[in-house]
Amino acid sequence: MTPGVRCKVVCRCRPRGHDAGDRVLAQMARLFARAARAGDASVRWGGDEFVLVLPRAGQKEAEAAARRLRDLAANGSAPVGFSVGIAAWRPGDTARALVGRADAAMYGEKREQVAGASATRR
């Protein structure tokens, strides 16, 4: 089983200009690299999305990687907010199916974050 932690960066503020956006992406790439273990792969997956592939890892290791990302962000290492989705590889999976499940989990977390923020403002 090869779970992957997939994160889509959800900007709390819009960087002004292309150079600022590039700096945010570079900072997030460094954050993912710091959260990765030896043998993990941290990659940019399109525009503002990153994937952390965790070979030979189970659900607990994937959740630990997500915690490392959140802890690094809480310590000021992340320039923007983000949501995390975890999905485990299943026999016969395609990359599209695996990423699709991680994406669905990530959007579920994002909805919870938005709902929590709305409740806090009331």
C-alpha positions in Angstrom: 0.0 0.0 0.0 1.4 3.4 -1.0 -0.6 6.3 0.5 0.1 9.7 -0.7 -0.5 13.0 1.0 -1.8 15.4 -1.6 -2.1 19.1 -0.7 -3.6 21.9 -2.7 -2.4 25.3 -1.6 -5.4 27.4 -0.6 -4.2 31.0 -0.4 -5.5 33.1 2.4 -4.2 36.2 0.6 -3.4 36.8 -3.0 0.3 37.4 -3.7 0.6 40.5 -5.8 2.3 39.7 -9.1 4.0 36.8 -10.8 7.2 37.0 -8.8 5.3 36.9 -5.5 3.4 33.8 -6.6 6.7 32.2 -7.6 8.1 32.9 -4.2 5.1 31.3 -2.5 5.4 28.2 -4.6 9.1 27.9 -3.8 8.4 28.2 -0.1 5.7 25.5 -0.3 8.1 23.3 -2.2 10.7 23.7 0.6 7.9 22.9 3.2 7.0 19.7 1.4 10.7 18.7 1.1 11.1 19.2 4.9 8.1 17.1 5.6 9.3 14.2 3.4 11.2 11.2 4.7 14.1 9.6 3.0 12.6 7.8 0.0 9.5 9.9 -0.3 8.8 12.0 -3.4 7.7 15.6 -3.1 6.5 17.1 -6.4 4.5 20.0 -7.7 1.3 18.7 -9.3 0.2 21.5 -11.6 -0.5 25.1 -10.8 -0.8 25.4 -7.0 -0.9 21.7 -6.0 1.8 19.5 -4.4 1.9 15.8 -3.9 3.9 13.9 -1.3 4.2 10.2 -2.4 5.0 7.9 0.5 6.2 4.5 -0.8 6.0 1.6 1.7 3.9 3.6 4.0 0.6 2.9 5.7 -2.2 5.1 6.8 -0.5 6.0 10.1 2.6 7.2 8.2 0.5 9.2 5.8 -1.3 10.9 8.7 2.1 11.6 10.4 3.3 13.2 7.2 0.2 15.4 7.1 0.9 16.3 10.8 4.5 17.3 9.9 3.2 19.6 7.2 0.7 21.2 9.5 3.3 21.5 12.3 5.7 23.2 9.9 3.0 25.5 8.8 2.0 26.4 12.4 5.6 27.3 13.1 5.5 29.9 10.3 7.1 27.9 7.6 4.1 28.1 5.2 3.4 31.4 3.5 -0.3 30.5 2.9 -3.0 28.2 4.3 -3.5 24.8 2.7 -5.7 21.7 2.9 -4.5 18.1 3.0 -6.0 15.0 1.5 -4.8 11.4 2.1 -5.4 8.5 -0.2 -4.0 5.0 -0.2 -3.1 3.1 -3.4 -5.4 0.1 -4.1 -4.5 -2.8 -6.3 -5.5 -2.0 -9.9 -5.5 1.8 -9.2 -4.5 4.3 -11.8 -2.7 7.5 -10.8 -5.8 9.3 -11.8 -8.0 7.3 -9.4 -5.5 7.7 -6.5 -5.2 11.4 -7.0 -9.0 11.7 -7.4 -9.5 10.1 -3.9 -6.9 12.4 -2.4 -8.5 15.3 -4.1 -11.9 14.4 -2.7 -10.4 14.1 0.8 -8.6 17.4 0.4 -11.8 19.2 -0.6 -13.6 17.7 2.4 -11.0 19.1 4.7 -11.3 22.5 2.9 -15.0 22.5 3.4 -14.5 21.8 7.1 -12.0 24.6 7.4 -14.4 27.1 5.7 -17.3 26.0 7.9 -15.1 26.3 11.0 -14.0 29.8 10.0 -17.6 30.8 9.4 -18.7 29.6 12.8 -15.9 31.4 14.5 -16.9 34.7 12.9 -20.5 34.6 14.2 
